Amino acid sequence: MSDTSFHPAGFGSTAVHSGHEPNSAYAHLVPIYASSTYVYESAEQGMRRFSGEEDGYIYSRWGNPTFTEAEEKIAALEAFGLTGPDGGPLRVKGLLHASGMAALSTLLLSVLKKGDKILSHYSLYGGSQELMEGLLPGLGVDAVITDLRDLDKAEAVFKSDPSIRLLYLETPANPTMQCVDIAALTALARRYNCPVACDNTFATPYLQQPFRYGVDFIMHSTTKFLNGHGTAIGGILLGRDVERMKGPVFKTLKLLGGNANPFDAFLLINGLKTLELRMERHCDNAEAVAAYLERHPAIARVNYTGLASHKEHAIAARQMRRHGGMLSFELKGGLQAGVSFINRLKMCTRTVSLGTCDTLLCHPASMTHFSIPKEKREQYGITDGLIRMSVGIENAPDILADLEQAL
């Protein structure tokens, strides 16, 4: 068995080995613990577990050994190379969920109460925006949406509204690839005693570590790049206040019932092991695709943080290792040009979602952001001609050839 006292120095090694604990059957990989509940050696042991005096599994809605490895692996990657207040390695706690939306729901309902407000920015994932603006107001929690790329506007909101109790960031944002300055916004929120959460789905911990800049919470749709193969739905919420995560945040997860399942957790664990390799290839290919599209006469605009033409290129370059596998672009012919283009694709895949090994393209206005009113979509830069592209790990010449014939 491997020596668990050994701590790898590399990100890729950490992705492979972190979180894994030897089991009594000496299985090479973590088993799929397909058990809804767990037994106790005695009534007294059961009492100790329920009271919190003894660590151990009770019920798989509350925790499962397969979940634990996924949680600890992602926590190790988000905290990789970072130090905590005591000068030692940063400790963070992750809670695995059934989906990214379940993780977001746990975050919002554990932090916010009636009368509180959440401050966020233009161009969020459609489900996140609809939850904040459509569901939360019914619970007495309102969303304030402003352009957080402008720090003066952000501070004006904090100054004028003391009921702001959470700053929520998504950078790069879906699908316009807008970026906000995590460090500057977190420092601003600190002055107003406001916690900060960041959706890190697009970047992954390999490209961006929001904990480095002082955020309190990170969430992911693990369905995307972390799983990497489109085989399972999942989400995770991580926090740097470990006791808070084990206490009120965990209680919210238990009561909402948004827990993961062992098989999806197993698939996620295996996907995570190749994260570094996949992200490098995603980045290589996306850079080639963005450069090609920017030169193409049929394209009006390309949104990719790796291009010097991107408005937040400097911010992205400062807080990201590389610029990722996501981009969007607008065809000059608008909606009809977008429909025709997507219909002519031969190798690239017509579907929503992102982060898989194959290249995926979708039309946000009619798909991922369909539920957002048209005027708001356009205000956020999600026009009828916008195409979102998750660049896969195929050979770049093949991706470019398919785009060429479709355009």
C-alpha positions in Angstrom: 0.0 0.0 0.0 1.2 3.6 -0.6 2.4 5.6 2.3 -0.2 8.2 3.0 2.3 10.4 4.8 3.8 11.3 1.4 2.5 14.6 0.0 3.1 15.0 -3.8 4.6 18.3 -4.9 2.9 18.4 -8.3 -0.7 19.3 -9.3 -1.1 16.2 -11.5 0.2 13.8 -8.8 -2.1 15.4 -6.3 -5.0 14.9 -8.7 -4.2 11.2 -8.9 -3.4 10.4 -5.3 -5.0 12.9 -2.9 -8.0 11.8 -0.9 -7.4 8.1 -1.4 -7.4 6.0 1.7 -6.4 2.3 1.8 -9.4 0.0 2.4 -9.6 -3.4 4.1 -10.0 -5.3 0.8 -6.9 -3.7 -0.6 -8.8 -2.4 -3.7 -6.6 -0.4 -6.0 -9.4 2.2 -6.7 -11.9 3.5 -4.3 -15.0 1.1 -4.3 -18.4 2.3 -5.2 -20.0 2.2 -1.7 -23.6 1.4 -2.8 -25.0 1.4 0.7 -27.8 3.7 1.9 -26.9 3.2 5.5 -24.1 2.0 7.9 -24.1 -0.2 10.9 -22.6 0.2 14.4 -20.7 -2.1 16.6 -22.9 -1.1 19.5 -25.7 1.2 20.5 -23.2 3.3 22.2 -21.2 3.8 19.0 -24.3 4.8 17.2 -25.0 7.4 19.9 -21.5 8.7 19.7 -21.8 9.1 15.9 -25.1 10.9 16.0 -23.9 13.2 18.7 -20.7 14.0 16.8 -18.4 12.6 19.4 -17.1 10.0 17.0 -16.4 10.4 13.3 -18.0 7.8 11.0 -20.7 7.2 8.4 -24.4 7.2 9.3 -26.5 7.5 6.2 -25.4 8.2 2.6 -27.5 11.4 2.4 -25.1 12.6 5.1 -21.9 11.1 3.7 -20.4 8.1 1.9 -16.8 6.9 1.5 -16.9 7.3 -2.2 -18.1 10.9 -1.8 -15.3 11.6 0.7 -12.5 10.7 -1.8 -14.0 13.1 -4.4 -14.5 15.8 -1.8 -10.9 15.6 -0.5 -9.4 15.3 -3.9 -11.1 18.5 -5.2 -10.3 20.3 -1.9 -6.6 19.4 -2.3 -6.6 20.8 -5.8 -8.3 24.1 -4.9 -5.9 24.5 -2.0 -2.9 23.3 -3.9 0.2 25.3 -2.9 -1.7 27.7 -0.8 -1.0 28.6 2.8 -3.5 29.2 5.6 -3.5 31.9 8.3 -1.2 29.8 10.5 1.4 29.6 7.8 0.7 25.9 7.1 -1.1 24.4 4.1 -4.6 25.9 3.6 -7.3 23.7 5.0 -10.6 23.7 3.1 -13.7 21.5 3.3 -15.7 20.2 0.3 -19.3 18.9 0.2 -20.3 16.9 -2.8 -23.7 17.5 -4.3 -26.0 16.0 -6.9 -25.4 18.9 -9.2 -23.9 22.3 -9.4 -27.3 23.8 -8.8 -27.7 21.7 -5.7 -24.3 23.1 -4.5 -25.4 26.6 -5.3 -28.7 26.1 -3.4 -26.9 24.9 -0.3 -24.6 27.9 -0.5 -27.4 30.5 -0.8 -29.7 28.9 1.8 -27.0 28.5 4.3 -25.6 32.0 4.0 -28.7 34.2 3.3 -31.9 34.8 5.2 -35.1 36.8 4.7 -34.2 40.5 4.1 -30.7 39.8 2.9 -29.5 40.5 -0.6 -27.0 38.9 -3.0 -24.7 41.1 -5.2 -23.7 39.6 -8.5 -22.9 40.6 -12.1 -24.1 40.4 -15.7 -23.7 37.2 -17.6 -24.1 34.3 -15.2 -25.0 30.8 -16.1 -28.7 30.9 -16.9 -29.8 28.5 -14.1 -27.8 30.6 -11.5 -29.4 33.8 -12.6 -32.9 32.3 -12.7 -32.5 30.9 -9.2 -31.3 34.3 -7.9 -33.9 36.5 -9.7 -36.8 34.0 -9.9 -36.8 31.8 -6.8 -35.0 33.7 -4.1 -37.3 36.8 -4.1 -40.1 34.5 -3.0 -38.1 33.6 0.1 -37.4 37.3 0.9 -33.9 37.4 -0.6 -33.3 39.8 -3.5 -30.5 39.9 -6.1 -28.7 43.1 -7.1 -27.1 42.8 -10.5 -24.5 45.3 -11.6 -21.3 45.5 -13.7 -18.7 44.2 -11.2 -16.0 45.0 -13.7 -16.4 48.5 -12.5 -15.2 48.6 -8.9 -16.7 52.1 -8.3 -20.2 50.7 -9.2 -19.6 47.7 -6.9 -18.6 49.9 -4.0 -21.6 52.2 -4.6 -23.9 49.2 -4.1 -22.1 48.2 -0.8 -22.3 51.8 0.5 -25.9 52.3 -0.4 -27.2 48.9 0.7 -26.1 47.3 4.0 -28.3 44.3 3.4 -25.8 42.9 0.8 -24.8 39.6 2.6 -23.1 37.7 -0.2 -21.0 38.7 -3.2 -21.3 36.0 -5.9 -18.7 35.9 -8.8 -18.5 33.7 -11.9 -15.3 34.3 -13.8 -14.9 33.6 -16.7 -18.7 34.0 -17.0 -21.0 31.9 -19.0 -21.3 32.4 -22.0 -19.8 35.8 -22.7 -16.4 35.0 -21.1 -16.5 38.3 -19.1 -14.0 38.3 -16.3 -14.0 40.2 -13.0 -11.0 40.9 -10.7 -11.4 38.4 -7.9 -8.7 39.9 -5.6 -10.0 43.5 -5.9 -13.6 42.5 -5.4 -12.8 40.2 -2.4 -10.8 43.1 -0.8 -13.8 45.4 -1.3 -16.2 42.9 0.2 -14.0 42.5 3.2 -14.3 46.2 4.0 -18.1 45.6 4.3 -17.8 42.3 6.1 -19.4 40.5 3.2 -18.5 36.9 2.3 -17.5 36.1 -1.2 -18.4 33.0 -3.4 -16.9 32.2 -6.8 -18.1 29.7 -9.4 -14.9 28.2 -10.7 -16.5 25.7 -13.2 -15.0 27.2 -16.4 -11.5 27.6 -15.1 -11.1 24.6 -12.8 -8.5 24.7 -10.0 -5.8 23.9 -12.5 -6.2 27.3 -14.2 -7.5 29.4 -11.3 -7.6 29.2 -7.5 -10.1 31.7 -6.1 -9.0 30.8 -2.5 -5.6 32.4 -3.4 -7.4 35.7 -3.5 -9.3 35.3 -0.2 -12.8 34.1 -1.3 -14.8 32.2 1.3 -16.6 29.7 -0.9 -15.9 28.0 -4.3 -18.5 26.0 -6.2 -18.3 23.8 -9.3 -20.6 22.0 -11.6 -18.4 18.8 -11.4 -20.4 17.6 -14.4 -18.1 19.7 -16.6 -14.3 19.8 -16.8 -13.7 18.0 -13.4 -15.5 14.9 -14.6 -14.3 15.6 -18.1 -16.2 12.9 -19.9 -19.9 13.8 -19.7 -20.7 10.7 -17.8 -22.2 12.0 -14.6 -24.0 15.0 -13.1 -22.5 16.5 -9.9 -21.5 19.6 -8.0 -19.3 20.6 -5.1 -19.3 23.5 -2.6 -16.0 24.2 -0.9 -15.3 26.6 2.0 -12.2 27.8 3.8 -14.1 28.0 7.2 -13.9 24.3 7.9 -16.1 24.5 11.0 -18.8 26.4 9.2 -18.7 23.9 6.4 -19.1 21.0 8.9 -21.8 22.9 10.8 -24.5 25.0 9.3 -23.5 24.5 5.6 -23.5 20.7 6.1 -26.8 20.8 7.9 -28.3 22.8 5.0 -27.1 20.1 2.6 -28.6 17.3 4.8 -31.9 19.0 5.0 -32.2 20.0 1.4 -31.2 16.4 0.3 -29.1 17.5 -2.6 -26.5 14.8 -2.0 -24.4 13.0 -4.7 -24.6 9.3 -5.4 -21.7 6.8 -5.2 -21.5 5.9 -8.9 -21.4 9.5 -10.1 -18.8 10.2 -7.4 -16.7 7.2 -8.6 -16.8 8.5 -12.2 -15.8 12.0 -11.0 -12.8 10.6 -9.1 -11.5 8.9 -12.2 -12.0 11.9 -14.4 -10.2 14.2 -11.9 -7.0 12.1 -12.3 -6.4 13.4 -15.9 -7.5 17.0 -15.2 -4.1 18.6 -15.7 -3.4 16.7 -19.0 -6.9 17.5 -20.4 -6.8 21.1 -19.5 -3.5 21.7 -21.2 -4.9 20.2 -24.4 -8.2 22.1 -24.0 -6.2 25.3 -23.7 -3.9 24.5 -26.7 -6.9 23.8 -28.9 -8.9 26.8 -27.8 -6.1 29.2 -28.5 -5.8 27.8 -32.0 -9.6 28.0 -32.5 -9.9 31.5 -31.2 -7.1 32.8 -33.4 -8.7 31.2 -36.4 -12.2 32.5 -35.7 -10.9 36.1 -35.1 -9.5 36.1 -38.6 -12.5 34.6 -40.3 -14.7 37.1 -42.4 -18.0 35.5 -41.2 -17.2 36.2 -37.6 -18.2 39.5 -36.0 -16.6 39.0 -32.6 -14.8 36.3 -30.6 -14.9 36.2 -26.8 -11.8 34.4 -25.5 -9.8 35.6 -22.6 -6.6 34.5 -24.3 -7.0 37.1 -27.1 -5.5 40.5 -26.6 -8.7 41.9 -28.0 -10.7 40.6 -25.0 -11.6 43.5 -22.7 -10.5 41.7 -19.5 -7.5 39.9 -21.0 -5.1 41.5 -18.5 -7.3 40.5 -15.5 -7.6 36.9 -16.8 -3.9 36.7 -17.4 -3.2 37.8 -13.9 -5.5 35.4 -12.1 -5.5 32.4 -14.4 -2.6 30.1 -15.3 -3.9 29.7 -18.9 -7.1 30.8 -20.6 -9.1 27.6 -20.7 -11.2 25.7 -23.2 -14.3 27.9 -23.4 -15.1 30.6 -25.9 -18.0 32.2 -27.6 -18.3 34.0 -30.9 -20.9 35.9 -32.9 -21.7 35.3 -36.5 -22.3 38.3 -38.7 -25.5 36.8 -40.0 -27.2 36.6 -36.6 -29.6 33.9 -35.6 -30.1 32.3 -39.0 -26.4 32.2 -39.7 -25.9 30.5 -36.3 -28.6 27.9 -37.0 -27.1 27.1 -40.4 -23.6 26.9 -39.0 -24.6 24.5 -36.2 -26.6 22.3 -38.7 -23.5 21.9 -40.9 -21.2 20.6 -38.2 -19.9 17.1 -38.9 -17.4 16.2 -36.2 -18.1 18.7 -33.5 -21.1 17.9 -31.3 -24.4 19.9 -31.2 -25.4 19.9 -27.5 -25.4 21.9 -24.3 -23.0 21.4 -21.4 -19.2 21.7 -21.7 -15.9 20.3 -20.5 -16.0 16.9 -22.2 -13.3 15.4 -24.4 -15.2 16.2 -27.6 -15.9 19.7 -28.9 -19.4 20.9 -28.0 -21.3 23.9 -29.5 -24.6 25.4 -28.5 -26.8 28.4 -29.1 -27.3 30.1 -25.7 -30.2 32.3 -26.6 -32.4 29.4 -27.5 -30.8 26.8 -25.2 -28.9 27.5 -21.9 -30.3 31.0 -21.5 -33.7 30.5 -23.1 -35.5 31.3 -19.8 -33.8 34.7 -19.5 -35.9 37.5 -21.1 -34.5 38.6 -24.4 -33.8 42.2 -23.2 -31.8 41.0 -20.3 -29.9 38.5 -22.5 -28.9 41.3 -24.9 -28.0 43.6 -22.0 -25.6 40.9 -20.8 -24.1 40.3 -24.3 -26.0 37.1 -25.1 -27.3 38.0 -28.6 -29.3 35.8 -31.0 -26.1 35.2 -33.0 -23.9 34.1 -30.2 -22.5 30.6 -30.3 -20.8 29.0 -27.2 -18.0 26.6 -27.8 -16.4 24.1 -25.5 -13.2 23.2 -27.3 -12.4 19.5 -26.9 -9.2 17.5 -26.9 -9.4 16.2 -30.5 -6.6 17.1 -32.8 -6.7 20.8 -33.5 -6.5 20.5 -37.3 -9.7 18.3 -37.3 -11.6 20.9 -35.2 -10.5 23.7 -37.5 -11.4 21.7 -40.6 -15.0 21.1 -39.3 -15.4 24.8 -38.4 -14.1 25.8 -41.9 -16.6 23.7 -43.8 -19.5 24.7 -41.5 -18.7 28.4 -41.9 
